[in-house]
Amino acid sequence: MKRLLVATDFSTRSDRALRRAVLLAHQYSAEMTIVHVIDDDQPPQLLRAEEREISSLLHDLAATVREIDRVPCDGRVAFGEPFQAIAKTAENVDADVIVMGPHRRQALRDIFIGTTADRTIRCSLRPVIMANAVPAGHYGSILLATDLSECSANAATKAQALGIFDRGGVIVVHAFDAPAQTMIVRSSMTANEERAYLAEEENRAAHGVAEFLTRVGLRPSRSIVQLSEGSAPHAIKDCIRQQRADLVVIGTRGRSAAAKFFLGSVAGELLGDSDIDVLVVPPPNEWAESTQASKSS
């Protein structure tokens, strides 16, 4: 990890992102860029005035990080839609990771439009850390949530390449489904048959996790295979609480048109109400390109 991009709106939420980025920069001897996005849909005179004010604030903030935190840092002003401008800036400065603070929850807007974090994750080719918790130190317990897919494998590989797993204990959790656990099928099973069926499904899931770990070359301190009785996000949240994790790592799937606005899935639920930091890894660039190409053909 060589460079971090921190998105700020100068709120206390953004301060969490800044503090987390400083801790990461110290840990990995990385540099930082702080970006603030200005809405360019306003009169030119107001736009120029806001740019001067924001540039001054960023200059002072970057100077503080350099002088007090001893981290190489610069500030950038970007224009346009926040999620697009943040993702574009990350590409321009070649950031390894984007760090954002927890979003301000607005129920109707979140449902119909999606948060800035959601949309940034869908737009960005770079991993995103949502700094939900108040930074108190380096990540000590890291939970990798996997569905054994290529997206999960990509997340595990990318996190290893960034060095995220180097200094913390890694716990791998896989929430598996048991299709015959419906009320209709269960009613035709004896208690012994149900126990045998669940044991078989758990054994199959455990084998899948072992193969996954071999594929990505990861040796976690612990692997957890858990029945997803309600939903995968619920099972993963239970593990987060039980293991007292500081960070959860998860991959996202392809960028469908609807997904640009509705993050959905496990990642979406974890981002929506997680009390700990979440590292979301997008699929590789070539996957996104192939997805877009298939839609246009």
Stockholm file with secondary structure:
# STOCKHOLM 1.0

chainA/1-297         MKRLLVATDFSTRSDRALRRAVLLAHQYSAEMTIVHVIDDDQPPQLLRAEEREISSLLHDLAATVREIDRVPCDGRVAFGEPFQAIAKTAENVDADVIVMGPHRRQALRDIFIGTTADRTIRCSLRPVIMANAVPAGHYGSILLATDLSECSANAATKAQALGIFDRGGVIVVHAFDAPAQTMIVRSSMTANEERAYLAEEENRAAHGVAEFLTRVGLRPSRSIVQLSEGSAPHAIKDCIRQQRADLVVIGTRGRSAAAKFFLGSVAGELLGDSDIDVLVVPPPNEWAESTQASKSS
#=GR chainA/1-297 SS CCEEEEECCSSHHHHHHHHHHHHHHHHHTCEEEEEEEECCCSCHHHHHHHHHHHHHHHHHHHHHHHHHSCCCEEEEEEESCHHHHHHHHHHHTTCSEEEECCCCCCHHHHHHTCCHHHHHHHHCSSCEEECCSCCCSSCCEEEEECCSSHHHHHHHHHHHHHTTTSSSEEEEEEEECCGGGSHHHHTTSCHHHHHHHHHHHHHHHHHHHHHHHHHHTCCCSEEEEEECSSCHHHHHHHHHHHHTCSEEEEECCCCCTGGGTCCCHHHHHHHHHCSSEEEEECCCHHHHHHHHHHHHC
#=GC SS_cons         CCEEEEECCSSHHHHHHHHHHHHHHHHHTCEEEEEEEECCCSCHHHHHHHHHHHHHHHHHHHHHHHHHSCCCEEEEEEESCHHHHHHHHHHHTTCSEEEECCCCCCHHHHHHTCCHHHHHHHHCSSCEEECCSCCCSSCCEEEEECCSSHHHHHHHHHHHHHTTTSSSEEEEEEEECCGGGSHHHHTTSCHHHHHHHHHHHHHHHHHHHHHHHHHHTCCCSEEEEEECSSCHHHHHHHHHHHHTCSEEEEECCCCCTGGGTCCCHHHHHHHHHCSSEEEEECCCHHHHHHHHHHHHC
//
